[in-house]
């Protein structure tokens, strides 16, 4: 996001305070990956809101969606939606190979949730597989085991909870 080059005027009273903004779910943003996400397009959107003098971006729930893919049908109040992870930022961070996003085309005027879900999950699976191949899985397992043992006072974790 750009830095603010327009000073905010403080209202002298609550009745003088006026602001405006937009209601838009992240998935409604354009994306070459089938569904809007928290990538460069979202940052550009925030910059556009700022340039237009908007003060607020009201978002809809960001949880993983269930039947109907509605943000109001989130499966969890606490979990994030993996579809909102940006393949562009994953590639920029070196977590996803450059060619992982090639050869995929999605409709430009609507969302094909099935295709977007398959593509995004395949991308996240690739990252997980690379993480496990680098011995990251055993690190996570050992960290979880250590945390569980320190929390419960066990010195050896019972096989029933391994």
C-alpha positions as CSV (number, residue, x, y, z in Angstrom):
1,X,0.0,0.0,0.0
2,X,1.1,3.5,-0.6
3,X,1.9,5.9,2.2
4,X,-0.7,8.5,3.0
5,X,0.1,11.8,1.3
6,X,-3.2,13.3,2.3
7,X,-3.4,14.4,6.0
8,X,-6.5,13.1,7.9
9,X,-8.6,16.0,9.3
10,X,-9.6,15.3,12.9
11,X,-13.3,15.9,13.6
12,X,-13.9,18.3,16.5
13,X,-17.0,16.3,17.5
14,X,-18.5,12.9,16.6
15,X,-21.4,14.6,14.8
16,X,-18.9,16.2,12.4
17,X,-17.2,12.9,11.5
18,X,-18.1,11.7,8.0
19,X,-16.5,8.8,6.2
20,X,-17.3,6.5,3.3
21,X,-16.1,3.2,2.0
22,X,-16.9,0.1,0.1
23,X,-18.3,-3.4,0.9
24,X,-16.5,-6.0,-1.2
25,X,-15.4,-9.5,-0.5
26,X,-11.8,-10.3,-1.4
27,X,-13.0,-13.1,-3.7
28,X,-14.7,-10.5,-5.9
29,X,-11.4,-8.9,-6.9
30,X,-10.1,-9.9,-10.4
31,X,-7.5,-12.6,-10.4
32,X,-5.8,-14.8,-13.0
33,X,-6.1,-17.7,-10.6
34,X,-9.9,-18.1,-10.6
35,X,-10.8,-16.2,-7.5
36,X,-9.7,-12.9,-5.8
37,X,-7.1,-13.3,-3.1
38,X,-4.9,-11.3,-0.7
39,X,-2.3,-10.7,-3.4
40,X,-1.2,-7.7,-5.5
41,X,-4.8,-7.0,-6.7
42,X,-6.0,-6.6,-3.1
43,X,-3.1,-4.1,-2.4
44,X,-3.9,-2.2,-5.6
45,X,-7.6,-2.1,-4.5
46,X,-6.6,-0.6,-1.1
47,X,-4.5,2.0,-3.0
48,X,-7.5,2.8,-5.3
49,X,-9.7,3.3,-2.2
50,X,-7.2,5.6,-0.7
51,X,-6.8,7.6,-3.9
52,X,-10.6,8.0,-4.1
53,X,-10.7,9.4,-0.6
54,X,-12.4,6.3,0.9
55,X,-11.9,5.6,4.6
56,X,-13.2,2.1,4.9
57,X,-13.1,-1.3,3.2
58,X,-15.7,-3.4,4.9
59,X,-15.0,-7.0,4.2
60,X,-17.2,-10.1,4.5
61,X,-16.1,-13.1,6.6
62,X,-12.9,-14.7,5.5
63,X,-13.4,-18.2,6.8
64,X,-13.4,-21.4,4.7
65,X,-16.7,-21.7,3.0
66,X,-18.9,-24.7,2.8
67,X,-21.9,-25.5,0.5
68,X,-22.6,-22.7,-1.9
69,X,-19.2,-21.0,-1.3
70,X,-20.9,-18.1,0.6
71,X,-18.8,-16.2,3.0
72,X,-21.8,-16.3,5.3
73,X,-21.6,-20.1,5.4
74,X,-18.1,-20.3,6.9
75,X,-17.1,-23.6,8.3
76,X,-15.2,-21.9,11.1
77,X,-15.1,-18.6,12.8
78,X,-11.4,-18.9,13.5
79,X,-9.8,-20.6,10.4
80,X,-8.7,-18.7,7.4
81,X,-9.7,-19.6,3.8
82,X,-6.9,-21.1,1.9
83,X,-8.4,-19.8,-1.4
84,X,-7.4,-16.3,-0.3
85,X,-3.7,-17.2,-0.3
86,X,-2.0,-15.5,-3.3
87,X,-0.1,-17.8,-5.7
88,X,1.8,-14.6,-6.9
89,X,3.1,-13.9,-3.4
90,X,3.9,-17.5,-2.8
91,X,6.0,-17.5,-6.0
92,X,7.6,-14.2,-5.0
93,X,8.6,-15.8,-1.6
94,X,10.1,-18.8,-3.4
95,X,7.6,-21.2,-1.9
96,X,5.9,-22.1,-5.2
97,X,7.8,-22.9,-8.4
98,X,7.5,-20.3,-11.1
99,X,5.9,-22.8,-13.5
100,X,3.2,-23.9,-11.0
101,X,0.7,-21.3,-12.2
102,X,1.3,-21.8,-16.0
103,X,-1.2,-23.4,-18.2
104,X,-4.3,-22.6,-16.1
105,X,-7.1,-20.5,-17.4
106,X,-10.2,-19.5,-15.6
107,X,-13.4,-17.6,-16.7
108,X,-13.0,-13.8,-16.6
109,X,-16.6,-12.9,-15.8
110,X,-17.5,-15.5,-13.1
111,X,-15.9,-17.8,-10.6
112,X,-15.6,-21.5,-11.2
113,X,-15.2,-22.5,-7.6
114,X,-14.5,-26.1,-8.4
115,X,-11.6,-25.2,-10.7
116,X,-10.3,-22.5,-8.4
117,X,-10.4,-24.8,-5.4
118,X,-8.6,-27.6,-7.2
119,X,-5.9,-25.2,-8.5
120,X,-5.3,-23.5,-5.1
121,X,-5.3,-26.8,-3.2
122,X,-2.9,-28.3,-5.6
123,X,-0.6,-25.3,-5.2
124,X,-0.7,-25.6,-1.4
125,X,-0.2,-29.3,-1.6
126,X,3.0,-28.7,-3.7
127,X,4.3,-26.3,-0.9
128,X,3.5,-28.9,1.8
129,X,5.2,-31.7,-0.2
130,X,8.3,-29.5,-0.6
131,X,8.2,-28.7,3.1
132,X,8.0,-32.3,4.1
133,X,10.8,-33.3,1.7
134,X,13.0,-30.8,3.4
135,X,12.3,-32.6,6.8
136,X,10.0,-29.9,7.9
137,X,7.3,-32.4,8.8
138,X,9.4,-34.1,11.4
139,X,10.2,-30.7,12.8
140,X,6.5,-29.9,13.1
141,X,5.7,-33.3,14.7
142,X,8.6,-32.9,17.2
143,X,7.4,-29.4,18.1
144,X,3.9,-30.6,18.6
145,X,5.1,-33.5,20.7
146,X,7.3,-31.2,22.8
147,X,4.4,-28.8,23.3
148,X,2.0,-31.6,24.3
149,X,4.5,-33.2,26.7
150,X,5.3,-29.9,28.4
151,X,1.6,-29.1,28.7
152,X,0.6,-32.5,30.1
153,X,3.7,-33.2,32.1
154,X,4.3,-36.5,30.1
155,X,7.9,-37.5,29.6
156,X,7.0,-40.1,26.9
157,X,3.9,-39.5,24.8
158,X,1.4,-42.5,24.9
159,X,1.0,-44.2,21.6
160,X,-2.7,-43.6,21.7
161,X,-2.2,-39.9,21.1
162,X,0.8,-40.1,18.8
